[in-house]
């Protein structure tokens, strides 16, 4: 899985690509630290090229959401495919996040 952070016009975007499986989620937990540090801002998680997400990956998303709530920020998840949308709906995450 690839993860890249970009900043533009006051928005921080984390772009995910590939499979967010258990092994990749361990690395993602480390890689999202810069987003955690800026959780008081608007953070976009762009999942356009994300093919799969496991429960550990969902946990990383939730950790970021909790950090942003604590600091007054916002997390937006965008461009999820139908399979990931199903996972979000089944787990209740669809109602936890702003989905675009």
Steps between C-alpha positions, in 0.01 A plus 500: 500500500615853425420802717587858412426826681455829316400846620323754286282803576456418868399139438717202582442195283610145574481294181474124536563251221504121490396258773472618859545158658624417850867538413447829316287636784795466740703725272205734445467553875852645488455685171189692612681662793544829309122503452448436871724797575277721282170350610368848581472565124292347220647167393391319186562128459490436126421133439468517122769236447434301819393147406450338840478593868522266799386557858845625599480755220161612627655540844762739355221707341315504834810609691539795266129585536526496881810720493327750273190511720715565805680787326200650320599384153316304236568181304345451156522166321457527126501285187425164661412219263192279540683224689647738756163676527345162592760451774434850633124439502523155664731626775312824567794712384289650224312703761815596692675678214417772253500301175535678167 
